[in-house]
């Protein structure tokens, strides 16, 4: 099953962002991916700074737990559990080819920072491309 991907708020810039989207799309534990341009994106004569945010929704499963009612009557209740967490996503992306470990990670976010020097054809001077990508779980607050 492939994840649903929403790129309507993304300009399409960032090769590393596209690599992350392709990897996330192939994971069965992720049901939804949304990509947005972050407001920090800038472009100057000698460098481009691209900032993107990726929001993921993990697949949930329902399982039944045994419970006691009134302290002694046996019963069960349905509990919805996420298949993966941000920490699990970090481990999966660390193992993925071309991605590796994040530059920063906490319990709410993963952050990748990639730089490369671009020299267009027929130009003696190139520019530096800096790409910042943050991955959040849908429903959690952004880190400032």
C-alpha positions as CSV (number, residue, x, y, z in Angstrom):
1,X,0.0,0.0,0.0
2,X,1.4,3.4,-1.0
3,X,1.0,6.4,1.2
4,X,-1.2,9.3,0.1
5,X,1.0,12.4,-0.6
6,X,-0.1,16.0,-0.6
7,X,2.3,18.3,-2.4
8,X,-0.1,21.2,-3.1
9,X,1.7,23.6,-0.8
10,X,5.2,22.6,-2.0
11,X,7.1,24.4,-4.9
12,X,8.9,21.2,-5.8
13,X,12.3,22.6,-5.0
14,X,14.8,20.3,-3.2
15,X,16.2,17.1,-4.4
16,X,16.8,15.8,-0.9
17,X,13.2,16.6,0.0
18,X,12.1,14.5,-3.0
19,X,14.3,11.6,-1.9
20,X,12.7,11.7,1.5
21,X,9.2,11.8,0.0
22,X,9.9,8.8,-2.2
23,X,11.3,6.9,0.8
24,X,8.3,7.8,3.1
25,X,5.8,6.9,0.3
26,X,7.2,3.4,0.2
27,X,6.8,2.8,4.0
28,X,3.8,0.8,5.0
29,X,3.7,2.3,8.5
30,X,2.9,5.7,7.0
31,X,-0.5,6.4,5.6
32,X,-0.2,10.1,4.7
33,X,2.5,12.6,3.8
34,X,2.1,16.4,3.4
35,X,4.9,18.6,2.1
36,X,5.0,22.4,2.5
37,X,7.5,25.2,1.8
38,X,8.7,26.8,5.0
39,X,8.7,30.6,5.2
40,X,12.5,30.6,5.7
41,X,13.3,29.9,2.0
42,X,15.6,32.5,0.5
43,X,17.6,33.1,-2.6
44,X,20.6,35.4,-3.0
45,X,23.2,35.7,-5.8
46,X,25.7,33.3,-4.3
47,X,23.5,30.9,-2.4
48,X,20.0,29.4,-2.3
49,X,18.4,28.4,1.0
50,X,15.5,26.0,0.7
51,X,13.4,25.1,3.7
52,X,10.7,22.4,3.6
53,X,8.5,20.8,6.1
54,X,7.1,17.3,5.9
55,X,4.2,16.1,7.9
56,X,3.5,12.4,8.3
57,X,0.6,10.4,9.7
58,X,1.4,6.9,10.9
59,X,-0.9,4.0,10.3
60,X,-3.0,3.0,13.3
61,X,-4.2,-0.5,14.3
62,X,-6.9,-1.4,16.7
63,X,-6.2,-4.1,19.3
64,X,-8.3,-5.4,22.2
65,X,-7.0,-5.3,25.8
66,X,-8.3,-7.3,28.7
67,X,-9.7,-5.1,31.5
68,X,-11.6,-5.6,34.7
69,X,-14.8,-3.8,35.3
70,X,-15.7,-2.9,38.9
71,X,-12.4,-4.6,39.9
72,X,-13.5,-8.1,39.1
73,X,-15.7,-8.5,36.0
74,X,-13.6,-9.5,33.0
75,X,-14.1,-7.6,29.7
76,X,-12.2,-6.0,26.9
77,X,-11.8,-2.7,25.2
78,X,-10.5,-1.5,21.9
79,X,-7.3,0.5,21.9
80,X,-6.0,2.3,18.8
81,X,-2.2,2.2,18.6
82,X,0.2,3.9,16.0
83,X,2.4,1.4,14.1
84,X,5.4,3.7,14.2
85,X,6.7,6.7,16.1
86,X,9.1,9.5,15.2
87,X,11.9,7.5,16.9
88,X,11.0,4.5,14.7
89,X,10.9,6.7,11.7
90,X,14.4,8.0,12.6
91,X,15.7,4.4,12.7
92,X,14.1,3.5,9.4
93,X,15.4,6.6,7.6
94,X,18.9,6.1,9.1
95,X,19.0,2.7,7.4
96,X,17.6,4.0,4.1
97,X,20.1,4.4,1.2
98,X,21.0,8.0,0.4
99,X,19.3,9.5,3.6
100,X,21.2,8.4,6.7
101,X,20.8,9.8,10.2
102,X,19.2,13.2,10.9
103,X,21.3,16.1,11.9
104,X,19.0,16.8,14.8
105,X,16.2,14.6,16.3
106,X,13.9,14.8,19.3
107,X,10.6,13.1,20.2
108,X,8.6,15.5,18.0
109,X,10.8,16.3,15.0
110,X,13.6,15.1,12.7
111,X,15.8,17.7,10.9
112,X,18.1,17.2,7.9
113,X,20.5,19.8,6.6
114,X,22.2,19.2,3.2
115,X,24.5,21.5,1.3
116,X,26.0,21.2,-2.2
117,X,27.8,23.4,-4.6
118,X,26.1,24.0,-8.0
119,X,28.0,25.2,-11.0
120,X,25.6,25.7,-14.0
121,X,27.0,25.1,-17.5
122,X,29.0,28.0,-19.1
123,X,29.4,29.8,-15.8
124,X,32.6,30.3,-13.9
125,X,30.9,31.0,-10.6
126,X,28.4,28.7,-9.0
127,X,26.3,29.0,-6.0
128,X,25.8,27.0,-2.7
129,X,22.5,25.2,-2.3
130,X,21.5,24.7,1.4
131,X,18.4,22.5,2.0
132,X,16.8,22.2,5.4
133,X,14.0,19.6,5.8
134,X,12.0,19.1,9.0
135,X,9.8,16.1,9.5
136,X,6.9,16.3,12.0
137,X,4.0,14.0,12.9
138,X,0.6,15.3,11.9
139,X,-1.1,16.7,15.0
140,X,2.0,17.8,16.9
141,X,3.1,21.4,17.4
142,X,6.0,22.8,15.3
143,X,9.3,23.5,16.9
144,X,10.3,27.1,16.6
